Amino acid sequence: VFVIMQGQGEIEIDGRREPLHAGDVLIIEPGEEHYIVGDPAHPIVNLWFHTGDEPNERQRAEAQAR
């Protein structure tokens, strides 16, 4: 979980880019590749919470398919 406290930029999740602004809250599922790119004129300050190593539904389905 990311909470954007100030600034702006973009986040890329699994190849998809979205804008970021102060006040946004993002939930990143385990296994999702993600990158935050800040705007140098408006640097991002964020809080980051890691909640555990439980697999998500996609990861469980992929494991069962093997």
DSSP file with accessible surface (Angstrom, degrees, kcal/mol):
  #  RESIDUE AA STRUCTURE BP1 BP2  ACC     N-H-->O    O-->H-N    N-H-->O    O-->H-N    TCO  KAPPA ALPHA  PHI   PSI    X-CA   Y-CA   Z-CA
    1    1 A V              0   0   45      0, 0.0    48,-2.6     0, 0.0     2,-0.4   0.000 360.0 360.0 360.0 130.0    0.0    0.0    0.0
    2    2 A F  E     -AB  26  48A  22     24,-2.4    24,-3.0    46,-0.2     2,-0.5  -0.969 360.0-165.1-116.6 134.7    1.3    3.4   -1.0
    3    3 A V  E     -AB  25  47A  33     44,-2.4    44,-2.4    -2,-0.4     2,-0.8  -0.985  16.5-143.2-117.1 117.8   -0.2    6.7    0.4
    4    4 A I  E     + B   0  46A   1     20,-2.9    19,-3.5    -2,-0.5    42,-0.2  -0.743  21.6 177.6 -86.2 112.2    1.0    9.7   -1.6
    5    5 A M  E     -     0   0A 100     40,-2.7     2,-0.3    -2,-0.8    41,-0.2   0.824  63.0 -11.9 -85.6 -38.8    1.4   12.5    0.9
    6    6 A Q  E    S+ B   0  45A 113     39,-1.5    39,-2.1    16,-0.1    -1,-0.3  -0.981  99.0  38.4-157.1 163.4    2.7   15.3   -1.4
    7    7 A G        -     0   0   21     -2,-0.3    15,-1.0    37,-0.2     2,-0.3  -0.344  63.4-109.8  91.9-171.8    4.0   15.8   -4.9
    8    8 A Q  E     +C   21   0B  69     34,-2.4    31,-2.5    31,-0.3     2,-0.3  -0.975  45.6 116.9-156.6 164.1    3.0   14.2   -8.2
    9    9 A G  E     -CD  20  38B  17     11,-1.8    11,-2.9    -2,-0.3     2,-0.3  -0.927  54.2 -67.9 170.4-143.7    4.3   11.9  -10.9
   10   10 A E  E     -CD  19  37B  73     27,-2.8    27,-3.1    -2,-0.3     2,-0.4  -0.961  24.6-148.8-139.3 154.8    3.3    8.5  -12.4
   11   11 A I  E     -CD  18  36B   1      7,-2.6     7,-2.5    -2,-0.3     2,-0.5  -0.977   8.9-154.7-121.3 140.0    3.1    4.9  -11.3
   12   12 A E  E     -CD  17  35B  52     23,-2.8    23,-2.0    -2,-0.4     2,-0.5  -0.977  12.7-177.7-112.5 124.6    3.7    2.0  -13.7
   13   13 A I  E >  S-CD  16  34B  18      3,-2.6     3,-2.0    -2,-0.5    21,-0.2  -0.981  73.3 -24.0-124.5 116.6    2.0   -1.3  -12.7
   14   14 A D  T 3  S-     0   0   81     19,-2.9    -1,-0.1    -2,-0.5    20,-0.1   0.885 129.4 -47.3  48.6  43.1    2.6   -4.3  -14.9
   15   15 A G  T 3  S+     0   0   59     18,-0.2     2,-0.5     1,-0.2    -1,-0.3   0.395 114.7 114.4  86.1  -3.7    3.3   -2.0  -17.9
   16   16 A R  E <   -C   13   0B 136     -3,-2.0    -3,-2.6     2,-0.0     2,-0.4  -0.883  53.9-149.3-104.5 126.9    0.3    0.3  -17.4
   17   17 A R  E     +C   12   0B 125     -2,-0.5    -5,-0.2    -5,-0.2    -7,-0.0  -0.784  18.1 174.4-100.1 139.0    1.0    4.0  -16.4
   18   18 A E  E     -C   11   0B  83     -7,-2.5    -7,-2.6    -2,-0.4     2,-0.1  -0.985  33.8-105.0-137.6 148.3   -1.3    6.1  -14.3
   19   19 A P  E     -C   10   0B  77      0, 0.0     2,-0.4     0, 0.0    -9,-0.3  -0.374  31.0-150.2 -70.8 151.9   -0.9    9.7  -12.9
   20   20 A L  E     +C    9   0B   1    -11,-2.9   -11,-1.8    17,-0.1     2,-0.3  -0.977  18.5 171.0-123.3 141.3   -0.2   10.1   -9.2
   21   21 A H  E >   -C    8   0B  92     -2,-0.4     3,-2.2   -13,-0.2   -17,-0.2  -0.961  45.7 -75.8-142.5 159.7   -1.2   13.0   -7.0
   22   22 A A  T 3  S+     0   0   55    -15,-1.0   -17,-0.2    -2,-0.3     3,-0.1  -0.257 118.4  33.5 -53.9 136.1   -1.1   13.9   -3.3
   23   23 A G  T 3  S+     0   0   60    -19,-3.5    -1,-0.3     1,-0.4   -18,-0.1   0.193  85.6 131.6  98.5 -15.0   -4.0   12.1   -1.6
   24   24 A D    <   -     0   0   53     -3,-2.2   -20,-2.9   -20,-0.2     2,-0.4  -0.432  40.4-159.6 -71.0 144.6   -3.8    9.0   -3.8
   25   25 A V  E     -A    3   0A  92    -22,-0.2     2,-0.4    -2,-0.1   -22,-0.2  -0.998   8.9-166.5-124.4 127.4   -3.8    5.6   -2.1
   26   26 A L  E     -A    2   0A  29    -24,-3.0   -24,-2.4    -2,-0.4     2,-0.6  -0.949  11.8-158.3-119.4 135.6   -2.5    2.6   -4.1
   27   27 A I        -     0   0  118     -2,-0.4     2,-0.6   -26,-0.2    -2,-0.0  -0.960  11.8-165.0-111.3 116.7   -2.9   -1.1   -3.3
   28   28 A I        -     0   0   26     -2,-0.6     3,-0.1     6,-0.0     6,-0.0  -0.907  14.1-138.3-103.7 122.1   -0.2   -3.2   -5.1
   29   29 A E    >   -     0   0   84     -2,-0.6     3,-2.1     1,-0.1    -2,-0.0  -0.469  35.1 -87.2 -76.6 150.2   -0.9   -6.9   -5.2
   30   30 A P  T 3  S+     0   0   49      0, 0.0    26,-0.2     0, 0.0    29,-0.2  -0.294 115.9  23.7 -54.7 135.6    1.9   -9.4   -4.6
   31   31 A G  T 3  S+     0   0   50      1,-0.3     2,-0.5    -3,-0.1    -2,-0.0   0.280  87.9 127.0  91.4 -12.2    3.7  -10.1   -7.8
   32   32 A E    <   -     0   0   41     -3,-2.1     2,-0.3   -19,-0.0    -1,-0.3  -0.699  59.1-132.6 -79.3 124.8    2.7   -6.9   -9.6
   33   33 A E        +     0   0  119     -2,-0.5   -19,-2.9    -3,-0.1     2,-0.3  -0.622  35.7 176.5 -75.3 132.7    5.8   -5.1  -11.0
   34   34 A H  E     -D   13   0B  68     -2,-0.3     2,-0.3   -21,-0.2   -21,-0.2  -0.997  19.6-177.7-145.6 146.2    5.5   -1.4  -10.0
   35   35 A Y  E     -D   12   0B 130    -23,-2.0   -23,-2.8    -2,-0.3     2,-0.5  -0.994  14.6-149.8-141.4 134.2    7.6    1.7  -10.4
   36   36 A I  E     -D   11   0B  51     -2,-0.3     2,-0.5   -25,-0.2   -25,-0.2  -0.925  11.4-168.5-105.3 130.3    6.9    5.2   -9.1
   37   37 A V  E     -D   10   0B  65    -27,-3.1   -27,-2.8    -2,-0.5     2,-0.2  -0.976  12.4-151.5-120.4 114.9    8.4    8.1  -11.1
   38   38 A G  E     -D    9   0B  37     -2,-0.5   -29,-0.3   -29,-0.2   -31,-0.1  -0.477  18.6-115.5 -86.5 156.8    8.2   11.5   -9.5
   39   39 A D  B >   -E   42   0C  48    -31,-2.5     3,-1.7     3,-0.7   -31,-0.3  -0.817  21.8-143.1 -85.7 118.5    8.0   14.9  -11.1
   40   40 A P  T 3  S+     0   0  122      0, 0.0    -1,-0.1     0, 0.0   -31,-0.0   0.817 101.7  52.8 -56.7 -28.9   11.3   16.7  -10.2
   41   41 A A  T 3  S+     0   0   75      1,-0.3   -34,-0.1    -3,-0.0    -2,-0.0   0.706 122.8  29.1 -77.5 -19.7    9.4   20.0   -9.8
   42   42 A H  B <  S-E   39   0C  93     -3,-1.7   -34,-2.4   -34,-0.2    -3,-0.7  -0.606  89.2-155.0-138.4  71.5    6.9   18.3   -7.4
   43   43 A P        -     0   0   80      0, 0.0     2,-0.4     0, 0.0   -34,-0.1  -0.147  17.8-117.4 -55.8 143.9    8.8   15.5   -5.5
   44   44 A I        -     0   0   33    -37,-0.2     2,-0.5   -36,-0.1   -37,-0.2  -0.663  24.3-170.6 -85.0 134.5    6.7   12.7   -4.2
   45   45 A V  E     +B    6   0A  68    -39,-2.1   -40,-2.7    -2,-0.4   -39,-1.5  -0.997  22.3 171.1-118.1 125.6    6.6   12.0   -0.4
   46   46 A N  E     -B    4   0A  60     -2,-0.5     2,-0.4   -42,-0.2   -42,-0.2  -0.940  33.7-134.2-137.2 158.1    4.8    8.7    0.3
   47   47 A L  E     -B    3   0A  83    -44,-2.4   -44,-2.4    -2,-0.3     2,-0.4  -0.897  24.2-158.6-103.7 142.3    4.1    6.2    3.1
   48   48 A W  E     -B    2   0A 154     -2,-0.4     2,-0.4   -46,-0.2   -46,-0.2  -0.986   7.8-172.0-127.4 130.0    4.6    2.6    2.3
   49   49 A F        -     0   0  111    -48,-2.6     2,-0.5    -2,-0.4    -2,-0.0  -0.989   8.2-159.3-122.6 128.4    3.0   -0.3    4.1
   50   50 A H        -     0   0  121     -2,-0.4     3,-0.1     1,-0.1    -2,-0.0  -0.930   7.2-174.4-106.1 126.6    3.9   -4.0    3.5
   51   51 A T        -     0   0  129     -2,-0.5     2,-0.2     1,-0.3    -1,-0.1   0.476  46.5 -75.3-105.8  -3.5    1.1   -6.3    4.7
   52   52 A G        -     0   0   34      1,-0.1    -1,-0.3     2,-0.0     0, 0.0  -0.782  42.3 -77.6 138.7-178.6    2.6   -9.8    4.2
   53   53 A D        +     0   0  143     -2,-0.2    -1,-0.1    -3,-0.1    -3,-0.0   0.110  66.8 137.7-109.5  19.2    3.5  -12.6    1.9
   54   54 A E        -     0   0  149     -3,-0.1    -3,-0.1     1,-0.1     2,-0.1  -0.472  55.8-118.9 -66.5 133.5    0.1  -14.1    1.2
   55   55 A P        -     0   0   56      0, 0.0     2,-0.1     0, 0.0    -1,-0.1  -0.398  25.1-124.4 -70.2 151.1   -0.3  -14.9   -2.6
   56   56 A N     >  -     0   0   18    -26,-0.2     4,-2.4     1,-0.1     5,-0.2  -0.314  33.4 -92.5 -86.2 177.6   -3.1  -13.2   -4.5
   57   57 A E  H  > S+     0   0  155      1,-0.2     4,-2.5     2,-0.2     5,-0.2   0.887 125.4  52.2 -60.1 -40.4   -5.8  -15.0   -6.4
   58   58 A R  H  > S+     0   0  105      1,-0.2     4,-2.6     2,-0.2    -1,-0.2   0.934 110.5  47.8 -62.5 -43.7   -3.8  -14.8   -9.7
   59   59 A Q  H  > S+     0   0   53      1,-0.2     4,-2.3     2,-0.2    -2,-0.2   0.901 111.7  49.9 -66.6 -38.9   -0.8  -16.4   -8.1
   60   60 A R  H  X S+     0   0  107     -4,-2.4     4,-2.3     2,-0.2    -1,-0.2   0.929 111.8  48.6 -63.9 -43.1   -2.9  -19.1   -6.4
   61   61 A A  H  X S+     0   0   57     -4,-2.5     4,-1.8     2,-0.2    -2,-0.2   0.916 111.7  49.3 -64.5 -41.0   -4.5  -20.0   -9.8
   62   62 A E  H  X S+     0   0   91     -4,-2.6     4,-0.8     1,-0.2    -1,-0.2   0.909 111.2  49.8 -64.6 -39.3   -1.1  -20.1  -11.6
   63   63 A A  H >< S+     0   0   55     -4,-2.3     3,-0.6     1,-0.2    -2,-0.2   0.901 110.5  49.7 -66.4 -38.2    0.3  -22.3   -8.9
   64   64 A Q  H 3< S+     0   0  162     -4,-2.3    -1,-0.2     1,-0.2    -2,-0.2   0.825 105.8  57.8 -69.5 -30.6   -2.7  -24.7   -9.1
   65   65 A A  H 3<        0   0   89     -4,-1.8    -1,-0.2    -5,-0.2    -2,-0.2   0.718 360.0 360.0 -72.7 -18.7   -2.3  -24.8  -12.9
   66   66 A R    <<        0   0  225     -4,-0.8    -3,-0.1    -3,-0.6    -4,-0.0  -0.127 360.0 360.0 -75.8 360.0    1.2  -26.1  -12.7
